[in-house]
Amino acid sequence: MTGDALTLPGPHAARDGSRGARWTVEAVEALFDLPFPELIWRAQGVHRAHHAPDRVQLSTLLSIKTGGCPEDCGYCPQAARYHTGVGEQALLDLDAVRDAARAAKDAGATRLCMGAAWRGPKQRDLDPVLAMVREVKAQGLEACCTLGMLKEGQAEQLRDAGLDYYNHNLDTSPEFYGEIVTTRDYQDRLETLERVRRAGILVCCGGIVGMGESRRQRAALVAQLANLDPPPESVPINHLVQVEGTPLAAALGGKAAIDPLEFVRTIAVARITMPASTVRLSAGRRELGEAVQALCFTAGANSIFYGDKLLTTGNPDVEADRALLGRLGLAPA
């Protein structure tokens, strides 16, 4: 290893004095540009300093309300305006959520993440979700929700019901965001994250790579995440799953928009810039294959979505994941 690599630009002092350090896009991009072995070495060192290197947190994702979303996110098969074969399904009842929570726990998951395809919940939507949160907690699991944008007071209701995490991804960099979503802006997402943080709920926030963005735009996404104050406790990194009928699938034509090793680089850079955060391999893990997943764990990923289905897309089945983790000598956190 070269000594120079250890003195590359890192966090820079905040000009307004509001925070001790901030990551510039240039500093994050410099990490991306490191030779691959050195980047992985640095990421593994940061990982070992903050986490048990042989432990992986297991979360299960459940769609509690599927399809019919009014948004136009170019990657999402649940948008009502796209023809993807995903039908609209009403909110699950409490018994179904209880059964899913028990199954997730029996399979080894420690957190159940509940997702609903809304722009944001109305109060009549939120009330049954609060009961779901209470039920998940009663089953001995951590509870996470992703319900879209939150209005004033809604985060506090979720907190009082016992919610541990709220997921609201930034998706991509501010500069590339308008190419992916037009029905809400970046500031809308930041405001929801601020409401969640003020309510005292832990933040789950990450993004999607492989949507046609440049390396610099990936660096800008990581900088945005790392500069949240504090950074998210949980950072899901999604590899785009191209679903037929979505604009991104049409634009990319089934051709992968990111090299697998660039995805591993993204995991490593997220680990270095957000040392204390849990970095999760999320959507697209099945498409990456086992060898790339193994590299991601080496680069500092320490969480996965666990179960054979995410919201609407496939995922490695439980037995395959158990076998892979066993071969790698990794154990559930």
Number of C-alpha atoms within 10 A of each C-alpha: 9 7 7 7 15 11 8 12 15 18 16 13 14 13 10 7 8 9 14 11 15 20 22 21 17 15 20 26 20 17 26 20 12 15 11 15 10 15 21 24 15 21 26 20 17 20 26 13 12 12 16 11 18 16 17 21 20 23 25 25 23 23 21 24 20 23 23 19 21 14 18 20 23 21 21 25 29 27 23 18 14 19 13 16 12 15 13 15 13 12 15 17 14 17 11 12 22 17 13 17 30 17 14 22 20 10 16 18 23 20 25 28 25 24 20 25 26 21 15 16 18 12 11 8 14 16 13 14 25 18 17 26 28 16 20 27 19 13 13 13 21 20 24 27 26 21 22 19 19 22 14 11 11 18 23 17 15 25 19 14 18 21 24 20 27 27 25 22 21 23 22 27 22 16 12 18 19 15 15 18 17 13 11 15 13 17 11 13 17 16 15 20 27 16 19 26 18 12 17 14 21 20 23 26 23 26 21 23 25 22 24 17 18 14 16 16 20 26 26 24 27 29 25 20 25 26 20 15 12 13 19 25 16 21 29 25 26 19 24 24 24 25 18 17 17 21 19 23 20 14 13 14 12 13 11 16 16 17 11 20 14 16 22 24 24 22 27 31 27 30 28 25 24 24 22 17 23 25 31 26 22 24 23 21 21 17 16 15 12 16 10 16 20 16 19 24 27 21 28 29 31 26 22 23 25 27 24 17 18 20 21 15 14 16 21 20 13 15 12 14 18 18 11 16 19 11 10 13 10 16 14 15 14
